[in-house]
Structure formats: C-alpha cells, structure tokens
Amino acid sequence: MNLILNGTARVVADVSSVAGLLKCLGLSNARLVVERNGELVKKETFAATALREHDRIEIVRLVGGG
C-alpha cells in the first residue's frame, strides 16, 4: 500500500489499519498522536481505523521534558 507518511511517500505491506501501521513501524501507540487525511484518530480507534491507498498519515511522538 502506498501512503504519504509525515510528508514522504512510503510503501508498506500487509497493513490495513492505523494500529497495523504503528506495529509495522515499530512504534508504541502509548504516546503518539496520529492524523489521517487531516483528521485526528483517537487512540481507542487505531485498530478500527482502516487505511486506504494514498492516505496521508501524520504521526507525532509526544516527548515530556522540562
């Protein structure tokens, strides 16, 4: 599947949901914000949010500090 991931074209295989994409990328979803085609995806819907060809995905990792 072809996606635009954080502004860069990327091909990922065997990914059908946001949760699957995060797993494929080796990212924990505990401290992430995900946007799909300009809309925020709630963490509790990552598994149910389907991805489609050419979706635009933005992933931001939240980092604490002071």
C-alpha positions in Angstrom: 0.0 0.0 0.0 1.2 3.5 -0.9 0.9 6.1 1.9 2.2 9.6 2.5 3.8 9.3 5.9 4.8 12.5 7.6 5.1 14.1 4.1 7.1 11.3 2.5 5.8 8.7 0.1 6.2 5.3 1.6 5.2 1.7 0.6 4.0 -0.6 3.4 2.9 -4.2 3.1 0.2 -6.1 4.9 -1.1 -3.0 6.7 -4.9 -2.4 6.9 -5.3 -0.2 10.0 -3.6 2.6 11.9 -2.7 0.0 14.6 -1.1 -2.2 12.0 0.9 0.6 10.6 2.2 1.6 14.0 3.2 -2.1 14.6 4.9 -2.3 11.2 6.9 0.9 12.0 7.8 -0.5 15.5 6.1 2.4 17.3 4.3 2.1 20.6 0.9 3.8 20.5 1.2 4.9 24.1 2.5 8.4 23.5 1.6 9.1 19.9 -0.8 11.4 18.1 -2.0 10.2 14.6 -3.7 12.2 12.0 -5.3 10.5 8.9 -6.2 12.8 5.9 -6.3 15.8 8.2 -8.4 14.3 11.0 -7.1 13.2 14.4 -7.5 9.5 15.1 -8.5 8.7 18.6 -6.1 6.1 20.3 -9.0 3.8 21.1 -9.9 3.6 17.4 -6.4 2.8 16.0 -7.3 -0.8 15.3 -10.7 0.1 13.7 -9.4 2.9 11.6 -8.9 1.5 8.1 -6.1 2.7 5.8 -6.6 3.2 2.1 -4.3 3.7 -0.8 -2.7 7.2 -0.8 -3.9 8.1 2.7 -1.9 11.0 4.3 -0.7 9.9 7.7 1.0 12.2 10.2 2.5 10.6 13.3 3.8 12.7 16.2 5.5 11.2 19.2 4.9 13.1 22.4 8.0 13.8 24.4 8.0 15.1 28.0 10.6 17.2 29.5 11.3 20.4 31.2 
